Amino acid sequence: MTLRVITARMADRVIACSDACRTDYMAWGWIPPRKIVTIRNGIDPGRLQRPAETELRAVRADLKMQG
């Protein structure tokens, strides 16, 4: 038995960040579904926009990063 299995069985709750994660955890078979709670991320990634390439280059230059 692995440490992951032992700790999951000892835990009062196991947090999943999405329904897909919850489904995966249940598929593993060693975490009782009643212990799995879904708490979604607080940020809607659909509202985020990628900065313009010129802004990215400026930040990379400031941080002395390549790429």
N, C-alpha and C positions, 0 to 999 in steps of 0.2 A: 504494500500500500504506500502510495507516495504522500509527501508532505501536503500537496495540494488537496488530495482526497481527505486526509485527516483534518486539515484546518477547515475545509468546506463543511464537513460533517459537524464540527464543533461550533461553527458560526451560528449566531442567531439569525442573521440575514446575509445574503449575498447580493450585492448591488450590480445591476446591469444598466448600461447607459442607453440601451435601445431594445426594442422588441426582438430584433435580430440576435442581439447578444443573449437575451433571455432564452430564446429558442435554442441557441447553441449550448448554453449551460444545461438546459434540460436534456438535450440530446446526449450529452456526456454520460448521463445516467447516475452520477454519484452525488448530485446536489438535488435534494428534494424540492420540487417545484414550489411548495408552500414557503420555502425560505428565500426564493428569488424575488427581489423587488426591482422594478424598473424606475430609475430616476433619470430622465432625459437631460441632455446637456442644456445649459441655459442660453446658449448662443444659437441663433438660426443662421447656419452657414450660407443660406441662400441670400441673405442680406449683405454679405461681405463682398467687396469688389477688390480685385487685384489692382495694386497701384500701377500707375503708368511705368513703362520701362525706364524712362528717364529718372523717375523717383527712385526706382530700385537700384539703378546704377549709382546714384548719388549716395544712397545709404551704404551700399557695398564699398564705395570708395572711402567714406568716412570711417567705416569699420575695418578698412584695409583687407577686405574679402575679395577673392577672385570669383569670377562668374557673373 
